[in-house]
Amino acid sequence: MERHSNTIRNHGRTLGLMLWSGFYGLGVAGLSGIVHATNCGGTLEPGQALEAPLLDCSVSPALTVEGPGSFDLNGHTISCALPGDGTLTGTGIMVTGSGARLRNGTSKNCDRSVVIGGDGRHELTRLTVKSPNVTDNVGNTYDQGIAFQVLSSRNRIFGNWVRQYAGEGFRLDADSANKNILSFNLVRDSANHAFRVRSGQYNIFFANIARDNTGPKAGKVQGEGFRSQDLGTMFIANIATGNGDEGFRLRDETATENLLISNIARGNGLEPCNLAAEDANPGIAITRDSSSNWIFHNAVNGNCVGIGINTSSVDNWVVKNTALNNALVDLADGNSNCDMNTWLENEFNTSAVGPLFNEDPGCIQ
């Protein structure tokens, strides 16, 4: 318990910094001038804005932005050329250097739409990513792109939209992707996971929305709302609703000391919702040896399963959550006698325990 308390205190200090940084970031500095549109493959200089769109670019990246400085896309679209077989190709916008402040534009039909690299400390807002006319790719998976790929640390990414995109929304994707803050972003009607930490530590997701991400993969509905596969991710006041897979998922033994606080998971994993077919996705799931996580004060209602912990995921605390009206079961622990997982003061109607979910569920409270 002391270790969990220390984790919460550490995250609390980080959250305070997040809120200060987020509100500070709303006042993006003014831009000093407008330049004519660069050609595809060009670089936007600090203080400059884009005067015209860059369309059907066959070079990658289509545009490079190198910090420090402020950059305005002026509402224009940067699009990657489609080869005609249904695939996404190329990188739309590459953010390099440090301290770039980029805003107000659209990246369309790119395999890597916005790549946030360099030395980090960038700020991105009012960007939209989409690929509305891409209905499939040659692998029949419709999910291979990444809208925002984060490869650096201490970035502030807020107020962006991903809609009708053939891939993942926001993916933190490198050992160097640490201490980023993602807030007030929306991913909806897209084909894969909305927000994912594949690699990167102590990142914060605050007040984001993942909605109706249900793209098919090999004939199966998919699309998680939020996923962490690494250390110390903090999910606060996010909403996952109507996604094909889990609302929130902590996955793999590297996913430890994550905090889920005051999130909403509603209507996830309902099509299909079949325990016998091993396709029963919870609103909140702790899986594949993920351990030492804290799930506190979340509302998890109307999903296939409410909150579920898989066999071998242990030392997790599930406290003061509401899990009601879930299709198969509200709370479930796949470990015998909950095996070092602690369930306290939760509101629920149904529960199940054990590898076959046929044991006394008294350890769930």
N, C-alpha and C positions, 0 to 999 in steps of 0.2 A: 504493500500500500504506500510506503514511503517513496518508493521509486516512482509510482504513478503520480504521486503528489508533486514530486520534483519536476516530472515531465510537464504537468499542467502549468506549474509556475513558469517554467522556461517558455512554454508556448504562449502564456499570457503576456510575457514581456514582448515577445515577437509580435503578437496581435496588436498591442499598443502601437508599436512602430508601424505596423501595416496600416492602421487607421489613419495615423498622422501622414504617412507617405501617400496614401490613396487620395485624401482630400487635398494635400499639397499638389499632387499631380494633376488635379482638375484644372489648375491654372497654368496651362501649357504656354510657354513663352511665345511672344509674337514672332512672326517671320519677316525677314528683311527684304524679300523680293520674290519675283516670279520669273522663272526661266522658261524658254521654249522647251517642249518635250524632248527629252533625250531619245536617241534611238534605242531600240531593244538592245539590252546588254550594257547600257550606259550607267553612270553613277550620278546621283543627285548630290549636289554640294550643300554644305551647311547653310541654313537660312534661306534655302530656295524652295519653291513650290512647283509642282508639275502643272503645265499649262494645257496639256492635251493628253488623251489616253494613249497607252501603248498596247496595241491589240495583236493577237495571234503571233506572239513572239516565239521564234524557234530557237533562240539562244537562251542559255540558262546560266545565271539568273537573268530574268528580264530586266530587273532594276536592282542596283546596289545602293544602299543607304549607309554611309559611314559616319559614325558619331565621333566626337560630340557635336551637338547642334540640333536645331529644330527643322523638321521637314514636313511639308504639307502636300499631300497628294491631290488636294484641291477638288476632291470629290470624283476623281477620274478612276477609270478601270485599267488594270494591268492584267492581260490575259495571255495564257500560254496556248500555243498552237496544238490542236487535236489531230492525231495522226489518222483518224478515220476508222479505227478499229474499236473505239469505245474506251480507250485507256486515257488516263491523265499522264502528262509528261512535264518535265522541267520544274524549275524553281521560279516563283513569281517575284518575290521581294526578299533580298538577302540583307539583313541588318548586321553590320560589323562595327568594329571599333568599340567605343564605350560611350554611354550617355546620350545616345540618339533619342530624340523625341519625335515620333512619327505618328501621323494622324490622318484621318479623313480620306479614305479611298477604298477601292475594292480590288481583290485578287480573284481571278476567275479561271477555272479549268486547269489549275496547276497541280502537279503531283505533290510538291512541297510549296504551299502557297505563300507563307511567311516564315522565314527561318531566322530565329533570333540568336545570333552567335556573338562572335568577338569576345570582348572582355565584360560584357553585360552592363548592368545599370541603365538599361534602356527603358523607355516609356512608350507604350503603344496604346492608342485609343481611337475609337470611332472607325475601325477597320472592319470590312465585311469580306467574308470568303464564301464562295459558292461554286457549284458546277451543275446548274439545274438541267442541262441538256445531256449530261452523261448518265446513261441509264444502266450501263453494264461495262465490264471489261472482258478481255479475252479469257481470263480465268473464271469468269462467271461468279465473281466474289463481290464486286461493286463496293470495295472498301479499302483500297490500298493507299489513298492519299493521306496527307497530314496537313490540316489547315494552318495551325500555328505550331511549329516545331521549336521547342526551347532547348538551346544547347549551352546557355551561359547562366550566370548567377545574378541575383539581386535586381531582376527586372520587375517593372510594374506594368501589368497588362490588364486594362480595365475598359469596360464599355464597348466590347467588340462583339460581332455577330458572325456565327457560322450557320448557314442555312442551305438545305438541299445540296449537301456536299458529299462526294463519293469517297468517304474516308473518315478518319478521326478528326475531332475538333481541335483540342489543345493537348499536345503531348510533350511532356518533359522527358528528354531523351538522351541524357549524358550524365556521367559522374560529376560534371561541372555545373549541372543545372540545379543549383542549391539556393534556398532562401529567396525564391521568387514569390510574388504576390499576384494572384489572379482574382479579380473581383468584378462583379456586375457584368459578366460575360454571358452570352446566350448561345447554345448549340441546339438546333432543332431540325427535325425532318432530314437527318443525315444518316449515313450508312454504317457507322461504326461507333466506337466509344466516344463519348463527348469530351470528358476530361480525364487524362491518364498520366500518372507518374510512372513511367517505365524505369527511369533511373534519375536520381536526384533526391536530395535530402532537405528536410525542414522547410518545405514549401507550404504556402497557405492559400486555400481556396475559400473565398468569402462571398456569399450572396450571388453565386452563379446559378444558372438554370440549364438543365439538360432535359429536353422535352421531345418525345416522339421520335427517338432515334432507333429505327427498326429495320435497317437494310438487310437484305437476305445474304446469307453466306452458305454456299452449297445446299441451297434449298431450305435453310434454317434461319428464322428470324434472329437477329443479334443486335447488339448495341447497348453497352453499359453506360449508365449516367456518369459515375465517377469511379476511378480505380487508382489505388496506390500499390506499388510493388517495391517500395523502399521505406526508409526510416523517417519517422517524425513528420509525416504529412498531417496537416490540420485542415479538416473540413468543417466550416462553420456557416450555418444559416444558408445552406445551398438547397436547391429543389431538384429532385429527379422524379419525373412523372412520365408515364406512358412509354418507357424505353423497353426494347425487346428483351434484354437480359437484366442483370441486377441493377438496382438503383445506385447502390454504393458497394464496392467490393475491395477488400484488403486481401491481396494474393501473394503467396510465396513466403518462404522463411525470412527473406530480406524485409518484409513488410512488418516492422515492429514499431512500437511506441507511436502509433498513429492515433489521432483524436478525432472523433466524430461527435460534434456538439450542435444541438438545435437545428438539425437538418430535417427535411421532409422527403420521404420516399413514398410515392403513391402510384398505384396502377402499373407497376413494372413486372416484366416477366410473365405476362398473362397469356401469351400466344406463342407457343403452346405452354401449358402448365401441367406437366405430366411427370409424377414421381417415378413411375415404372420405367419410363424412357430416359431417366436421369436428366430430365429437362425441367427442373423446378427451381426457378431463380428467385432469390429473396430480394426484399427491399434493401436490406443490409446483409452482406455475406462476409464471413471471415474464413478463408480457404487456404489449402496447400501449405500448411505449417506456419501461417502467419500467427504471431503471438504477441503478448504484452501490449495489447491495444485497449483503448478506452472508448466505449460507446455510451454516450450520456445524453439523456433528455432529447431524443429524436422522436419524431412522429412517423410511424411506419405502418400505413394502413392501406388495405385494398390491393396488396401485391399477391403474387403467387404464394410466396412464403414471406413471413414478416422479417424476423432476424434469424439468421442461421449460421452456426459454427460447424465446420467440417471436422471429421475425425482427424486427430493429430494437431489441430490448432488449439493451443492451450494458453493459460495465464492471461486471459482476456477478461475485462470487466465490462459488464452490460448492466447499466444502472439507470433507473428512472426514465425508461423509454415507454412510449405508448405504441402497442402493436395490436391492432384490432381489424376484424373483417378481412383477414388475409385468406386466400382461397383454400390452401391446404392446411396450414398451421401458422399460428402467430409467432411462436418462439421455438427454436429447435437447436439441440446440441448433439452432434454425432459422436461424442465421447461418452463412455460409460461413466455414470455418476458425474457428468460434466467435467471430470478430470482437470481440476485446477482452474477452470473457468468460473467466474463469479457472476451470478445473476441476482440482482437485488432491486426490490421496489419497482418492478416493471408492471405496467397495466396491460393485461392480455386475457384472452379467453381460453386458448388452446395451446398445448405445448407437447413436445416429444423429445426423447433422450435415447442415446445409445446408437451403436453402428447400424442397427436395423430399426431404430426409432420405436422400439417396443419395450423399453425399460421404464421403471418408475420415474416420472418427470419431476419428482419433488425437489431436485436441486435447482430447478428454475423457479425463481420467485419474482 
